[in-house]
Amino acid sequence: MTKKVKFVIGGAQKCGMSVLSVSLRAHPEIFIPAQKELH
């Protein structure tokens, strides 16, 4: 069974995405990649 993406959050420079990433990383059911910007 593979895990599927349920949502994606996009953002722009200087819009607080780092703070959101840190906050979401604390949740046990949410996976945040180690590499912040995936291309």
N, C-alpha and C positions, 0 to 999 in steps of 0.2 A: 504494500500500500504506500503510495507516495503522497506527500503533503502538498496541498494546493495553496496558492496565494489567495488570501481572502480580501486583502486590501493593499494598496500601494499609496504612499504619501510622497508627493513631489513638493519641491520648494525652490526658492530662489536664494541668491546670496543675501546674507544679512537679514534673514527673516525669522530666525529663531529655531531653525531645524535641529541644531545641535542640542538645544535644551529639550526639544520634543524627543529626540533620539535617546537621550540619557533617561528621560522619564519613562519611556516605553520599555527600555532595556530592563528596568526594575521589575516588570511584570513577568511572572513565571510562564505564561502561555504565549508570549510574544517573542519572536526571534528577530534580532537585529544583527545584520552581518557585521563582522569586525571592520571590514573596509567600508568607510562611510559613503563613498560615491561609487556606485556600480554603473559601468558603461556598457 
